[in-house]
Amino acid sequence: MASVEGSYYFEHLLTREAAYSALLEHNRRTLHRASAELLTARIVPGSQSEWELLPQLAAHLEAAAEWPAAHRRWCEVLRLAARSGHRDRCPEFSRRAEHCGRMAGAGSEGRTAFLLRALAAGFYNGGDFSAALRLLEEARELLPPCEQAELGGILLDQAQALHRMARIEEARPLYARALAEFETRADLVQQSEAQRGLGVLARDTYQAAEALARTEMALALARQSGSLRQELVCLIAMSNAVSVFSSAQGTLHYAMQALSLARELGDLDALATALQLNSEVSSFLGLGAEGLALGAESLSLARASGNRRTECLALQSVGMAQASLGLQAESRASLLAALGLSRQLGHKWGEMQVSFHLGDALALMDSSAEAQEYHLLASRLAEELGMGRGRQMFHAKAALWDLERGDTAAARQRLEGFDLAGQTSDSFWSLDVFYLLVRLEAQDGRLELARRWLERASELAREFAEYPGAWPHTSRRRALAVLERAEAELR
């Protein structure tokens, strides 16, 4: 029997069972309580060891017949398992949580609310947002006044489910209420999560300043709290926000930090998401082989953990990488699978993104009619989702097809209402709009204006100089061809 820092390991299981059975029940419970106190002191929320220690803590509390505390801890284990890709163990944890809840007796409404919230996490991560929302609404109704400390968490979960269902205006006040609850209780981890949610919501509606400010605040709170898991999800959110509103290099910076931390924590869901992010940026920069390898690893992990949302994103990344490598049939199949899955999940934001990338891939395959169909679909979905200035990117892609037909009037009409001249975003996605304007003004014979837009685009495209295969170079070549043709006609 070896001793390491006060822990004892039996060489044979039967020896351990014999020693355990020799203890009086009262003494057993005393030892289990002592073990639970020790583990409680050791657990750091969001740390690498949390997943290893939390089930042990719950089991010790159950063995000590501390039923209310055991129930709460098993519910925490269940939520953590659903969130971190260990869904194969969720049925076991659910049974133990239910058992401890029954044994606890009085106050069953509160315990049922905890369990419903934990079960909702499984449905949410599995992509069934409607089922998650129903369970959360029931949990909120059952929550007794004495358990109002749990209200902020339920409000936050409801906001996230509504957000995923594109019910933006319903989600926004729930995020704000949850944040206020967490500020009252000085809960830094949950404050970080609520700020992250508001940041993602601002990103989805293309409010650049708010999205970046809230996500930066979420990351700062996560680091202040010491929760590595919360820091990880904030790094992923920061990478996504920077990808929409800032530079490709900045996106890669945060994505690589997230990937490193995800590998350290062993969080399967977060690792799959971080891999997917790195895959997408790699493909955008023309590093197709690297993007495909990262995307394939992400897809494998997402399927193994049962996270269908991440599976959809991974399929999209694999399809984008295949397109950049000229694997046309494979790219088409992957992106169509991603589109079908996003529709199955009722995830309109995902459907819009996949449609946009599918249109790009089909354009590379010279399948212009289908490409136009999916770019127009992305444009319509952007309108439905109320994406504000973000719609500009999707309308710009649709307007390019008008220009291909030589219909500059239709292109201008499609972009009517957008402040194109006042476009100030530093995002590399703005290049689509800038290069569109080069073509639009050149085809209308306004060559001076076309050259000005080309100069502005060139400044933004400098960061891609070391990536000869990056997407902006293709857009630039097309825009230059139109401008050169217009200048030749003028001469």
Secondary structure, DSSP 8 states (H G I E B T S, - for coil): -EEETTEEE-SSHHHHHHHHHTS-HHHHHHHHHHHHHHHHHH--TTSTTHHHHHHHHHHHHHHTT-HHHHHHHHHHHHHHHHHTT-GGGHHHHHHHHHHHHHHH-S-HHHHHHHHHHHHHHHHHHTT-HHHHHHHHHHHHHH--GGGGGGHHHHHHHHHHHHHHTT-HHHHHHHHHHHHHHHHHTT-HHHHHHHHHHHHHHHHHTT-HHHHHHHHHHHHHHHHHHT-HHHHHHHHHHHHHHHHHHS-HHHHHHHHHHHHHHHHHHT-HHHHHHHHHHHHHHHHHTT-HHHHHHHHHHHHHHHHHHT-HHHHHHHHHHHHHHHHHTT-HHHHHHHHHHHHHHHHHTT-HHHHHHHHHHHHHHHHHTT-HHHHHHHHHHHHHHHHHTT-GGGHHHHHHHHHHHHHHTT-HHHHHHHTTT--STT-----TTHHHHHHHHHHHHHHTT-HHHHHHHHHHHHHHHGGGTT-TT-HHHHHHHHHHHHHHHHHHHH-
